[in-house]
């Protein structure tokens, strides 16, 4: 408020009462009041870090996230007072508080993280991200054919006497698997 007749100016959030006083040449005065109410309806801005993938450690069925790189950022014109998350899907139990994914334990599978930002006036906004955890302990190799021995090179294709139809496990590289035996009697799968 600039103390002028038009009462123009920048008003803070909330209700401000202004009083007009009018005086004549004889110093007779009269007053009237008015109120200006400023309401914040602007929602916070929250930006998720995007979908993430991870792999559990060998021998473990879960993945524990370390660091804050997966946490979102949030801003607001009157300030963000809370930024929290909830979980759905493969993981539903929040571990270590719900304000950062640092220390959160994720189960194998896809977990949806919903982040909620709340500003000082109670306005909210959400964003979501998927965390996909793959199982480092699982090795699936599907082969057909008949041959005494061969070494699998990590790719899906025909290998001397075997037809390799699929393999899964990101922990292994080319030439990690050796197959001995024949299809009619079963295979021995070895990691070399």
Kinemage of the C-alpha trace (Angstrom):
@kinemage 1
@onewidth
@group {chain A} dominant
@subgroup {mainchain}
@vectorlist {calphas} color= white
{ca unk a 1} P 0.000 0.000 0.000
{ca unk a 2} L 1.483 3.322 -1.022
{ca unk a 3} L -0.576 5.687 1.190
{ca unk a 4} L -2.159 7.387 -1.824
{ca unk a 5} L -5.794 7.885 -2.689
{ca unk a 6} L -5.936 4.916 -5.047
{ca unk a 7} L -4.451 2.458 -2.463
{ca unk a 8} L -2.356 0.806 -5.109
{ca unk a 9} L 0.668 -1.276 -4.245
{ca unk a 10} L 1.829 -4.781 -3.440
{ca unk a 11} L -0.164 -6.529 -0.736
{ca unk a 12} L 1.074 -9.544 1.196
{ca unk a 13} L -0.706 -12.900 1.329
{ca unk a 14} L -3.707 -12.806 3.606
{ca unk a 15} L -6.121 -9.962 4.441
{ca unk a 16} L -5.059 -6.344 4.711
{ca unk a 17} L -7.429 -3.661 6.018
{ca unk a 18} L -7.104 -0.176 4.606
{ca unk a 19} L -8.726 2.993 5.993
{ca unk a 20} L -9.597 6.065 3.951
{ca unk a 21} L -9.796 9.348 5.859
{ca unk a 22} L -11.378 12.386 4.210
{ca unk a 23} L -11.105 15.904 5.688
{ca unk a 24} L -12.822 19.105 4.578
{ca unk a 25} L -11.565 22.705 4.888
{ca unk a 26} L -12.977 22.961 8.380
{ca unk a 27} L -11.043 19.904 9.528
{ca unk a 28} L -14.092 17.691 9.736
{ca unk a 29} L -13.136 14.097 8.963
{ca unk a 30} L -14.844 10.884 8.137
{ca unk a 31} L -13.421 7.425 7.515
{ca unk a 32} L -14.277 4.229 5.745
{ca unk a 33} L -12.406 0.958 5.550
{ca unk a 34} L -11.798 -1.676 2.946
{ca unk a 35} L -10.080 -5.039 2.852
{ca unk a 36} L -7.799 -6.600 0.288
{ca unk a 37} L -7.473 -10.375 0.424
{ca unk a 38} L -4.602 -12.029 -1.417
{ca unk a 39} L -5.008 -15.792 -1.879
{ca unk a 40} L -2.308 -18.193 -3.063
{ca unk a 41} L -3.799 -20.797 -5.399
{ca unk a 42} L -0.521 -21.538 -7.164
{ca unk a 43} L 0.558 -25.159 -6.815
{ca unk a 44} L 4.196 -26.013 -6.173
{ca unk a 45} L 6.364 -27.172 -9.060
{ca unk a 46} L 7.770 -30.657 -8.530
{ca unk a 47} L 10.018 -32.446 -11.031
{ca unk a 48} L 10.790 -36.149 -10.681
{ca unk a 49} L 14.241 -37.481 -11.553
{ca unk a 50} L 12.710 -39.855 -14.118
{ca unk a 51} L 12.412 -43.625 -14.219
{ca unk a 52} L 15.378 -45.530 -12.800
{ca unk a 53} L 16.745 -49.073 -13.023
{ca unk a 54} L 18.937 -51.017 -10.622
{ca unk a 55} L 20.063 -54.563 -10.008
{ca unk a 56} L 20.111 -56.285 -6.653
{ca unk a 57} L 23.405 -57.640 -5.333
{ca unk a 58} L 24.291 -61.290 -5.786
{ca unk a 59} L 22.617 -63.306 -3.062
{ca unk a 60} L 20.134 -60.526 -2.231
{ca unk a 61} L 16.441 -60.253 -3.113
{ca unk a 62} L 16.302 -56.478 -2.652
{ca unk a 63} L 18.162 -53.342 -3.723
{ca unk a 64} L 19.048 -50.561 -1.254
{ca unk a 65} L 19.408 -47.168 -2.913
{ca unk a 66} L 22.211 -44.869 -1.774
{ca unk a 67} L 22.320 -41.150 -2.529
{ca unk a 68} L 19.843 -38.443 -3.464
{ca unk a 69} L 20.160 -38.515 -7.273
{ca unk a 70} L 16.709 -40.142 -7.579
{ca unk a 71} L 15.010 -37.481 -5.394
{ca unk a 72} L 12.908 -34.776 -7.095
{ca unk a 73} L 13.237 -31.011 -6.937
{ca unk a 74} L 10.412 -28.721 -5.827
{ca unk a 75} L 9.851 -24.957 -5.741
{ca unk a 76} L 6.966 -22.650 -4.899
{ca unk a 77} L 6.212 -18.919 -4.734
{ca unk a 78} L 5.583 -19.088 -0.953
{ca unk a 79} L 7.900 -21.996 -0.172
{ca unk a 80} L 7.648 -25.771 -0.106
{ca unk a 81} L 7.046 -27.036 3.437
{ca unk a 82} L 7.114 -30.772 2.676
{ca unk a 83} L 8.208 -33.147 -0.069
{ca unk a 84} L 7.323 -36.765 0.690
{ca unk a 85} L 6.773 -40.023 -1.182
{ca unk a 86} L 4.636 -43.145 -1.120
{ca unk a 87} L 5.239 -46.495 -2.831
{ca unk a 88} L 3.087 -48.902 -4.858
{ca unk a 89} L 3.797 -52.063 -6.844
{ca unk a 90} L 6.654 -54.420 -6.008
{ca unk a 91} L 7.602 -52.351 -2.938
{ca unk a 92} L 5.052 -50.787 -0.579
{ca unk a 93} L 7.040 -50.439 2.663
{ca unk a 94} L 8.797 -47.085 3.141
{ca unk a 95} L 12.141 -47.545 4.912
{ca unk a 96} L 14.178 -44.821 6.601
{ca unk a 97} L 11.649 -41.986 6.323
{ca unk a 98} L 9.743 -40.769 3.292
{ca unk a 99} L 11.577 -37.577 2.341
{ca unk a 100} L 14.483 -39.076 0.356
{ca unk a 101} L 15.040 -42.347 -1.498
{ca unk a 102} L 18.477 -42.532 0.137
{ca unk a 103} L 18.376 -45.777 2.134
{ca unk a 104} L 15.084 -46.974 0.614
{ca unk a 105} L 14.960 -50.757 0.138
{ca unk a 106} L 13.275 -51.844 -3.123
{ca unk a 107} L 11.998 -55.333 -3.909
{ca unk a 108} L 12.728 -56.967 -7.261
{ca unk a 109} L 10.187 -55.745 -9.846
{ca unk a 110} L 8.641 -52.353 -10.674
{ca unk a 111} L 7.837 -49.910 -7.878
{ca unk a 112} L 5.965 -46.658 -8.563
{ca unk a 113} L 7.124 -43.756 -6.392
{ca unk a 114} L 4.609 -40.906 -5.998
{ca unk a 115} L 6.156 -37.670 -4.714
{ca unk a 116} L 3.915 -34.997 -3.153
{ca unk a 117} L 5.021 -31.390 -2.653
{ca unk a 118} L 3.020 -29.169 -0.278
{ca unk a 119} L 3.461 -25.393 -0.083
{ca unk a 120} L 2.972 -23.082 2.905
{ca unk a 121} L -0.686 -22.497 1.941
{ca unk a 122} L -1.563 -26.197 1.598
{ca unk a 123} L -1.463 -26.377 -2.206
{ca unk a 124} L -0.158 -29.744 -3.461
{ca unk a 125} L 1.264 -31.235 -6.621
{ca unk a 126} L 2.576 -34.718 -7.401
{ca unk a 127} L 4.910 -36.441 -9.824
{ca unk a 128} L 5.620 -40.141 -10.300
{ca unk a 129} L 8.578 -42.280 -11.291
{ca unk a 130} L 9.085 -46.024 -11.738
{ca unk a 131} L 12.001 -47.835 -10.122
{ca unk a 132} L 12.757 -51.177 -11.812
{ca unk a 133} L 14.927 -53.625 -9.886
{ca unk a 134} L 16.130 -56.721 -11.732
{ca unk a 135} L 17.221 -59.907 -10.057
{ca unk a 136} L 20.974 -60.433 -10.271
{ca unk a 137} L 20.565 -63.980 -8.925
{ca unk a 138} L 18.420 -65.278 -11.743
{ca unk a 139} L 20.009 -66.918 -14.785
{ca unk a 140} L 17.615 -68.217 -17.408
{ca unk a 141} L 19.077 -70.078 -20.387
{ca unk a 142} L 16.794 -71.817 -22.861
{ca unk a 143} L 18.488 -74.062 -25.427
{ca unk a 144} L 17.553 -76.921 -27.723
{ca unk a 145} L 19.729 -79.233 -29.814
{ca unk a 146} L 22.321 -81.938 -29.399
{ca unk a 147} L 26.057 -81.475 -29.068
{ca unk a 148} L 28.779 -82.706 -26.705
{ca unk a 149} L 30.212 -79.362 -25.625
{ca unk a 150} L 30.141 -75.701 -26.607
{ca unk a 151} L 30.659 -72.297 -25.061
{ca unk a 152} L 27.797 -69.818 -25.211
{ca unk a 153} L 28.901 -66.330 -26.280
{ca unk a 154} L 26.181 -64.382 -24.508
{ca unk a 155} L 24.035 -63.660 -27.568
{ca unk a 156} L 20.713 -65.209 -28.636
{ca unk a 157} L 21.428 -67.289 -31.763
{ca unk a 158} L 22.368 -70.781 -32.918
{ca unk a 159} L 25.556 -72.187 -31.415
{ca unk a 160} L 27.173 -75.356 -32.881
{ca unk a 161} L 24.602 -78.010 -32.125
{ca unk a 162} L 22.427 -75.910 -29.825
{ca unk a 163} L 19.741 -73.357 -30.523
{ca unk a 164} L 19.959 -70.699 -27.825
{ca unk a 165} L 16.527 -69.165 -27.539
{ca unk a 166} L 17.047 -66.819 -24.574
{ca unk a 167} L 19.327 -65.870 -21.696
{ca unk a 168} L 18.892 -63.318 -18.955
{ca unk a 169} L 21.266 -61.877 -16.393
{ca unk a 170} L 23.103 -58.593 -16.818
{ca unk a 171} L 25.838 -59.631 -14.412
{ca unk a 172} L 27.559 -61.889 -16.955
{ca unk a 173} L 29.473 -61.066 -20.108
{ca unk a 174} L 30.375 -62.854 -23.347
{ca unk a 175} L 31.789 -66.380 -22.915
{ca unk a 176} L 30.690 -66.762 -19.288
{ca unk a 177} L 28.587 -69.882 -19.940
{ca unk a 178} L 29.688 -73.357 -20.953
{ca unk a 179} L 27.235 -76.141 -21.892
{ca unk a 180} L 28.132 -79.826 -21.840
{ca unk a 181} L 25.922 -82.834 -22.432
{ca unk a 182} L 23.209 -83.423 -24.987
{ca unk a 183} L 19.589 -82.444 -25.287
{ca unk a 184} L 18.224 -85.962 -24.881
{ca unk a 185} L 19.947 -86.481 -21.504
{ca unk a 186} L 19.990 -82.907 -20.155
{ca unk a 187} L 22.652 -80.225 -19.977
{ca unk a 188} L 25.192 -79.174 -17.424
{ca unk a 189} L 25.414 -75.387 -17.341
{ca unk a 190} L 28.678 -73.970 -16.010
{ca unk a 191} L 29.970 -70.460 -15.502
{ca unk a 192} L 33.551 -70.355 -16.810
